[in-house]
């Protein structure tokens, strides 16, 4: 279905100021994260953001997810997913997860970045990877296919 630019602009301005701000923040951060992903090794990104490697957790990780946290998680998840659909660059799962992680860290909501792999059963024996972000048991990004992957690593921002 074709949606005109005028319709998109009208839809953007029909959103609350907070949703518009989060969308713009997600778009800008997504561009920066994509640039980092393309130009530096992942271990450098880990060092740059002082990410701490964590053991994959099976529970809510002890996070206090009150109504404030859950509302912010939902809004940031929406903003990152919508922004990613409109970026002229490829906003893949890692880009989305890092973008959301930075946005959540600004408001002191703890989260964990998971990296997983799935072995393709095709002839070429290729390995595919996926990244997703969780806060407690709430998925922020990458939840649609995460069950197809085995967690190989997880990272969290240090608590201040």
ZIBELCOR-V536522 format. One record per residue. N is the residue number from 1. RES is the residue in one letter. PHI is phi in whole degrees, 0 to 359 (999 if undefined). PSI is psi in whole degrees, 0 to 359 (999 if undefined). D_FIRST is the distance of its C-alpha to the first C-alpha in Angstrom with 1 decimal. Layout:
N,RES,PHI,PSI,D_FIRST ; N,RES,PHI,PSI,D_FIRST
This chain:
1,X,999,134,0.0 ; 2,X,274,128,3.8 ; 3,X,241,124,6.5 ; 4,X,287,161,9.9 ; 5,X,299,322,12.9 ; 6,X,299,318,14.7 ; 7,X,296,320,12.4 ; 8,X,293,318,12.9 ; 9,X,296,316,16.6 ; 10,X,298,317,17.0 ; 11,X,297,319,15.7 ; 12,X,300,313,18.1 ; 13,X,284,348,20.9 ; 14,X,279,347,20.5 ; 15,X,284,162,21.5 ; 16,X,291,161,25.2 ; 17,X,299,325,27.2 ; 18,X,294,316,27.9 ; 19,X,296,320,24.3 ; 20,X,295,318,23.7 ; 21,X,296,316,26.9 ; 22,X,296,321,26.1 ; 23,X,298,313,22.7 ; 24,X,294,319,24.5 ; 25,X,298,315,27.4 ; 26,X,297,321,25.2 ; 27,X,296,312,23.5 ; 28,X,295,313,27.0 ; 29,X,296,324,28.7 ; 30,X,299,318,26.1 ; 31,X,297,317,26.9 ; 32,X,294,319,30.5 ; 33,X,294,320,30.3 ; 34,X,297,318,28.4 ; 35,X,299,316,31.2 ; 36,X,298,314,33.8 ; 37,X,300,322,32.4 ; 38,X,281,337,32.4 ; 39,X,249,341,35.8 ; 40,X,229,152,38.1 ; 41,X,296,154,39.0 ; 42,X,300,323,37.9 ; 43,X,299,330,41.5 ; 44,X,289,321,41.6 ; 45,X,298,317,38.6 ; 46,X,302,315,40.5 ; 47,X,292,317,43.5 ; 48,X,301,317,41.7 ; 49,X,266,5,40.3 ; 50,X,54,42,43.4 ; 51,X,289,137,41.5 ; 52,X,256,128,43.9 ; 53,X,290,134,43.5 ; 54,X,236,156,43.6 ; 55,X,284,137,44.2 ; 56,X,303,131,41.1 ; 57,X,263,155,41.6 ; 58,X,250,353,41.0 ; 59,X,241,196,41.2 ; 60,X,287,5,40.0 ; 61,X,59,19,42.1 ; 62,X,74,11,44.0 ; 63,X,285,139,41.4 ; 64,X,273,102,41.7 ; 65,X,255,83,38.2 ; 66,X,279,183,38.8 ; 67,X,299,321,36.3 ; 68,X,301,311,36.1 ; 69,X,297,313,35.3 ; 70,X,298,321,32.7 ; 71,X,295,316,30.9 ; 72,X,295,319,31.0 ; 73,X,300,314,29.9 ; 74,X,298,315,26.8 ; 75,X,294,318,25.9 ; 76,X,291,320,26.5 ; 77,X,302,313,24.6 ; 78,X,301,311,21.5 ; 79,X,300,316,22.1 ; 80,X,293,317,22.6 ; 81,X,293,318,19.6 ; 82,X,290,315,17.2 ; 83,X,301,318,19.1 ; 84,X,298,331,19.1 ; 85,X,287,339,15.3 ; 86,X,250,359,15.6 ; 87,X,285,143,18.9 ; 88,X,285,348,19.5 ; 89,X,259,167,22.0 ; 90,X,282,111,21.8 ; 91,X,261,79,22.3 ; 92,X,284,184,23.6 ; 93,X,299,320,25.3 ; 94,X,293,318,28.6 ; 95,X,300,315,27.2 ; 96,X,296,316,25.4 ; 97,X,296,316,28.6 ; 98,X,294,320,30.9 ; 99,X,300,310,28.8 ; 100,X,295,324,28.9 ; 101,X,298,316,32.6 ; 102,X,295,318,33.5 ; 103,X,296,319,31.7 ; 104,X,291,324,33.5 ; 105,X,295,329,36.8 ; 106,X,297,332,36.8 ; 107,X,250,19,37.1 ; 108,X,59,40,39.4 ; 109,X,257,117,37.3 ; 110,X,291,146,38.5 ; 111,X,207,165,36.1 ; 112,X,230,131,36.4 ; 113,X,267,123,34.5 ; 114,X,252,138,34.6 ; 115,X,243,131,34.4 ; 116,X,224,161,34.2 ; 117,X,230,152,34.4 ; 118,X,224,132,33.6 ; 119,X,273,123,35.3 ; 120,X,288,137,33.1 ; 121,X,273,10,34.9 ; 122,X,290,174,33.9 ; 123,X,295,325,36.6 ; 124,X,284,356,36.3 ; 125,X,54,36,37.2 ; 126,X,284,156,34.8 ; 127,X,246,130,34.5 ; 128,X,252,155,31.3 ; 129,X,234,160,31.3 ; 130,X,210,149,29.4 ; 131,X,234,142,30.0 ; 132,X,214,160,29.4 ; 133,X,235,133,30.8 ; 134,X,231,151,32.6 ; 135,X,232,108,34.6 ; 136,X,64,232,36.9 ; 137,X,261,6,34.9 ; 138,X,269,128,31.7 ; 139,X,274,135,29.1 ; 140,X,258,314,27.5 ; 141,X,222,157,25.6 ; 142,X,73,15,25.3 ; 143,X,285,341,26.0 ; 144,X,294,330,23.5 ; 145,X,232,8,25.6 ; 146,X,300,333,28.9 ; 147,X,291,345,30.9 ; 148,X,276,0,30.5 ; 149,X,236,150,32.7 ; 150,X,260,128,36.3 ; 151,X,293,126,37.2 ; 152,X,250,339,39.4 ; 153,X,200,152,39.6 ; 154,X,216,148,38.8 ; 155,X,224,146,39.4 ; 156,X,227,155,39.8 ; 157,X,283,146,40.6 ; 158,X,294,142,44.3 ; 159,X,280,137,45.1 ; 160,X,272,999,46.7
